[in-house]
Amino acid sequence: MNQGIIPISNFQLALSVLLVLITGGISSFLRLGLLKPLIWGTVRTFVQLTLVGYALTYIFTINSLWLVIALVTMMCYVASRTAVKRTPNVPDYPALLSFAALLASTFLVGSIVTGLIIAPDPWYSARIVIPIFGMILGNSMNAVAISLDRLYSEARSRAAEIEALLTFGATPWEAIQTSAREAIRAGMMPTINSLMVVGLVSLPGMMTGQILGGADPRESVRYQIVVMLMIGAAVGIGSLILVLLSYKRLFNSDGALQPFVLQSRR
């Protein structure tokens, strides 16, 4: 088997812009209004990934535990802020709660994967920890946004039912738990669907990257299994934590539904 990464020259990298030009041409022809954001997104992709490449080279060389922790914490913060834009139904998005949920699920699952399963030497090896934690965050960010948005939309649609339960003496949690279950389920479903079709419909990014880098496909499959299972765990834990931390915001100090629950922001 041919080992090693096939290098991409600057000229070959520039040729990839042709893909954007094709997409931009289609957008312009159909008047979709996406040409400007597509070009801006392409520019940002080149700049951001180039800077990240240089930064990671420096971080991998230092390989400091505290630097890794600081970087992952910053990544969790950015992810929690990004999730704000994906929840139009949630007034005054609880960014701090989202940050806490992402931080807890990412460090818990990521530490188990890097410390017990992959077990590099040292266990906090930046070359392993940062990509692993980044994959966890990328998926958990979407899941917590979906879960929180679904919690609020479910509470609105079931407002009469929730108020009736409260009237009969139910606690806020007893009244909202059906909506909470639906919210967590909604956050987990995309990941569960991916687990069902992985390898049959798509070859995931990590596995594809390792194969392109010359790794044995059988070893790549082992890593991808670990990645898929860790994402499933992180998504479930993150969604659960955020829903449990957030549901009380739907009620006032007297245990009644807040007025904004009945008001959609769409």
C-alpha positions as CSV (number, residue, x, y, z in Angstrom):
1,M,0.0,0.0,0.0
2,N,1.3,3.4,-1.0
3,Q,2.1,5.3,2.3
4,G,2.3,9.1,2.8
5,I,0.3,12.2,2.0
6,I,0.1,13.4,-1.6
7,P,1.1,17.1,-1.3
8,I,-1.0,19.8,-2.7
9,S,1.0,22.7,-4.3
10,N,-0.1,26.3,-4.2
11,F,-1.2,26.1,-7.8
12,Q,-3.3,23.0,-7.1
13,L,-4.8,24.8,-4.1
14,A,-5.6,27.8,-6.2
15,L,-7.4,25.5,-8.7
16,S,-9.9,24.6,-5.9
17,V,-11.3,28.1,-6.3
18,L,-12.8,26.8,-9.6
19,L,-15.3,24.8,-7.5
20,V,-16.4,28.1,-5.9
21,L,-16.7,29.8,-9.3
22,I,-19.0,27.0,-10.5
23,T,-21.2,27.4,-7.5
24,G,-21.1,31.2,-7.7
25,G,-22.1,31.0,-11.4
26,I,-25.1,28.8,-10.5
27,S,-26.1,31.2,-7.8
28,S,-25.8,34.2,-10.1
29,F,-27.7,32.5,-12.9
30,L,-30.6,31.6,-10.5
31,R,-30.4,34.9,-8.7
32,L,-30.1,33.3,-5.3
33,G,-28.3,36.2,-3.8
34,L,-25.6,33.9,-2.4
35,L,-22.6,35.0,-4.5
36,K,-21.3,37.6,-2.1
37,P,-21.6,35.4,1.1
38,L,-20.1,32.5,-0.9
39,I,-17.0,34.5,-1.9
40,W,-16.7,36.0,1.6
41,G,-17.0,32.5,3.1
42,T,-14.3,31.3,0.8
43,V,-11.9,34.1,1.7
44,R,-12.5,33.5,5.4
45,T,-11.9,29.8,4.9
46,F,-8.5,30.4,3.3
47,V,-7.4,33.0,5.9
48,Q,-8.8,31.2,9.0
49,L,-7.4,27.7,8.1
50,T,-4.1,29.1,7.1
51,L,-3.7,30.9,10.4
52,V,-4.9,27.8,12.3
53,G,-2.3,25.7,10.4
54,Y,0.5,28.0,11.6
55,A,-1.0,28.2,15.1
56,L,-1.3,24.5,15.5
57,T,2.2,23.9,14.3
58,Y,3.4,26.2,17.2
59,I,1.0,24.6,19.7
60,F,2.1,21.1,18.8
61,T,5.7,22.0,19.3
62,I,5.1,23.5,22.7
63,N,2.7,20.7,23.8
64,S,1.8,22.3,27.1
65,L,-1.1,21.0,29.1
66,W,-2.2,24.4,30.2
67,L,-2.1,25.8,26.7
68,V,-4.2,22.9,25.5
69,I,-6.8,23.5,28.3
70,A,-6.9,27.2,27.5
71,L,-7.4,26.6,23.8
72,V,-10.1,24.0,24.3
73,T,-11.9,26.4,26.8
74,M,-11.7,29.2,24.2
75,M,-13.1,26.8,21.6
76,C,-16.1,26.0,23.9
77,Y,-16.7,29.7,24.4
78,V,-16.7,30.4,20.6
79,A,-19.0,27.4,20.0
80,S,-21.5,28.6,22.7
81,R,-21.6,32.0,21.1
82,T,-22.0,30.6,17.6
83,A,-25.0,28.5,18.8
84,V,-26.8,31.7,19.7
85,K,-27.4,32.4,16.0
86,R,-29.1,29.0,15.6
87,T,-31.8,29.5,18.1
88,P,-34.3,32.1,16.8
89,N,-37.0,30.9,19.2
90,V,-35.0,31.4,22.3
91,P,-35.1,35.0,23.8
92,D,-32.0,36.1,25.7
93,Y,-30.2,32.9,24.7
94,P,-28.4,31.5,27.8
95,A,-24.9,31.6,26.4
96,L,-23.4,30.9,29.8
97,L,-25.5,27.8,30.3
98,S,-24.6,26.7,26.8
99,F,-20.9,27.3,27.5
100,A,-21.2,25.2,30.7
101,A,-22.9,22.3,28.9
102,L,-20.4,22.3,26.1
103,L,-17.4,22.6,28.5
104,A,-18.6,19.7,30.7
105,S,-19.5,17.3,27.9
106,T,-16.4,18.1,25.8
107,F,-13.9,17.7,28.7
108,L,-15.7,14.6,30.1
109,V,-16.0,12.6,26.8
110,G,-12.7,14.0,25.3
111,S,-10.7,13.1,28.4
112,I,-12.1,9.5,28.4
113,V,-11.2,9.1,24.7
114,T,-7.7,10.6,24.9
115,G,-6.8,9.3,28.3
116,L,-8.2,5.8,28.2
117,I,-9.0,4.8,24.7
118,I,-6.3,6.4,22.4
119,A,-3.9,6.9,25.3
120,P,-1.1,8.9,23.7
121,D,2.1,9.7,25.5
122,P,1.7,12.2,27.1
123,W,-2.1,11.8,27.4
124,Y,-2.6,15.5,26.8
125,S,-0.7,15.4,23.5
126,A,-1.9,18.5,21.6
127,R,-1.7,16.7,18.3
128,I,-4.4,14.3,19.5
129,V,-6.4,16.3,22.0
130,I,-7.2,19.4,19.9
131,P,-8.6,17.5,16.8
132,I,-10.6,15.1,19.0
133,F,-12.0,17.9,21.2
134,G,-12.7,20.0,18.0
135,M,-14.8,17.1,16.5
136,I,-16.7,16.8,19.7
137,L,-17.4,20.5,19.8
138,G,-18.5,20.8,16.2
139,N,-21.2,18.3,16.7
140,S,-22.2,19.2,20.2
141,M,-22.6,22.8,19.2
142,N,-25.3,21.9,16.7
143,A,-27.0,19.5,19.1
144,V,-27.3,21.9,22.0
145,A,-28.7,24.6,19.7
146,I,-31.3,22.2,18.3
147,S,-32.2,20.9,21.8
148,L,-32.7,24.4,23.3
149,D,-34.7,25.7,20.3
150,R,-36.8,22.5,20.4
151,L,-37.4,22.9,24.2
152,Y,-38.8,26.4,23.8
153,S,-40.9,25.5,20.7
154,E,-42.3,22.4,22.5
155,A,-43.1,24.5,25.6
156,R,-45.0,27.0,23.4
157,S,-47.0,24.3,21.6
158,R,-47.8,22.5,24.8
159,A,-48.4,25.6,26.9
160,A,-52.0,24.8,27.7
161,E,-51.0,21.3,28.7
162,I,-48.2,22.6,30.9
163,E,-50.4,25.2,32.6
164,A,-53.0,22.5,33.3
165,L,-50.5,20.3,34.9
166,L,-49.2,23.2,37.0
167,T,-52.8,23.9,38.1
168,F,-53.2,20.4,39.3
169,G,-50.1,20.7,41.5
170,A,-47.3,19.4,39.2
171,T,-43.8,20.8,39.7
172,P,-42.2,22.7,36.8
173,W,-40.1,19.7,35.9
174,E,-43.1,17.4,36.0
175,A,-45.0,19.7,33.7
176,I,-42.1,20.3,31.3
177,Q,-40.5,16.8,31.2
178,T,-42.3,15.7,28.0
179,S,-41.1,18.8,26.2
180,A,-37.6,18.2,27.6
181,R,-37.5,14.6,26.3
182,E,-38.5,15.8,22.9
183,A,-35.8,18.5,23.0
184,I,-33.1,16.0,23.9
185,R,-34.3,13.6,21.3
186,A,-34.3,16.3,18.6
187,G,-30.7,17.2,19.5
188,M,-29.5,13.5,19.3
189,M,-31.4,12.4,16.2
190,P,-28.9,13.8,13.6
191,T,-26.1,11.9,15.3
192,I,-28.1,8.7,15.6
193,N,-29.0,9.0,11.9
194,S,-25.3,9.3,11.1
195,L,-24.5,6.2,13.2
196,M,-27.1,4.3,11.1
197,V,-25.6,5.0,7.7
198,V,-21.9,5.6,8.4
199,G,-19.8,3.5,5.9
200,L,-22.8,2.8,3.7
201,V,-23.8,6.3,2.6
202,S,-20.7,8.3,3.5
203,L,-17.1,7.9,4.6
204,P,-16.6,10.4,7.5
205,G,-14.0,13.1,7.5
206,M,-11.5,11.6,9.9
207,M,-11.5,8.2,8.2
208,T,-11.2,9.8,4.8
209,G,-8.3,12.0,6.0
210,Q,-6.4,9.1,7.4
211,I,-6.9,7.0,4.2
212,L,-5.7,10.0,2.1
213,G,-2.7,10.2,4.4
214,G,-1.8,6.6,3.6
215,A,-3.1,4.9,6.7
216,D,-4.4,1.3,6.6
217,P,-8.2,1.5,6.0
218,R,-8.7,-1.1,8.8
219,E,-7.0,1.1,11.3
220,S,-8.8,4.2,10.1
221,V,-12.1,2.4,10.6
222,R,-11.1,1.7,14.3
223,Y,-10.5,5.4,14.8
224,Q,-13.7,6.4,13.1
225,I,-15.7,4.0,15.3
226,V,-14.3,5.7,18.4
227,V,-15.0,9.1,16.9
228,M,-18.6,8.3,16.1
229,L,-19.3,6.8,19.5
230,M,-17.7,9.7,21.3
231,I,-19.7,12.2,19.3
232,G,-22.9,10.3,20.2
233,A,-22.0,10.4,23.9
234,A,-21.0,14.1,23.8
235,V,-24.1,15.1,22.0
236,G,-26.3,13.3,24.4
237,I,-24.6,14.6,27.5
238,G,-24.4,18.2,26.2
239,S,-28.1,18.2,25.2
240,L,-29.1,16.7,28.6
241,I,-27.1,19.2,30.6
242,L,-28.3,22.2,28.7
243,V,-32.0,21.2,28.9
244,L,-31.7,20.5,32.6
245,L,-30.0,23.8,33.2
246,S,-32.4,25.8,31.0
247,Y,-35.9,24.6,31.6
248,K,-36.3,26.6,34.8
249,R,-35.9,29.8,32.7
250,L,-39.4,29.0,31.2
251,F,-41.0,29.5,34.7
252,N,-41.1,32.5,37.0
253,S,-40.4,32.4,40.8
254,D,-44.0,31.3,41.4
255,G,-43.6,28.3,39.1
256,A,-45.9,29.7,36.4
257,L,-44.9,29.9,32.7
258,Q,-43.1,33.0,31.6
259,P,-45.0,35.3,29.3
260,F,-42.4,35.0,26.6
261,V,-43.0,31.3,26.3
262,L,-46.2,32.1,24.4
263,Q,-44.5,34.5,22.1
264,S,-42.6,33.2,19.0
265,R,-39.7,35.2,17.7
266,R,-39.9,33.8,14.2
